[in-house]
Amino acid sequence: MSATTMTFHHESAFDAFAARVGTVTVRALRSVANLFPADVRTEPKTAEELLEWAAQYEATQPSYAADLRAAALNHQNHVH
């Protein structure tokens, strides 16, 4: 496509209005979401915390829980 074959379409008033409403809506929802504290889960810092994470994931993601346990036990074996 070259500049001579390009067709430009003007934005309709409805499209401009819809885009503006969408932008305002997203900003409003983000503002409301920022009012509530986030459930911040910090990453585990000890092998014991990692084992706690493994227990939390056991029911829904058993293979991930097994990996977490293996990493925690591996760390414990190398530290002690």
ABEGO torsion letter per residue (X at the ends): XBAAABBBBBBBAAAAAAAAAAAAAAAAAAAAAAABBBBBBBBBABAAAAAAAAAAAAAABAAAAAAAAAAAAAAAAAAX
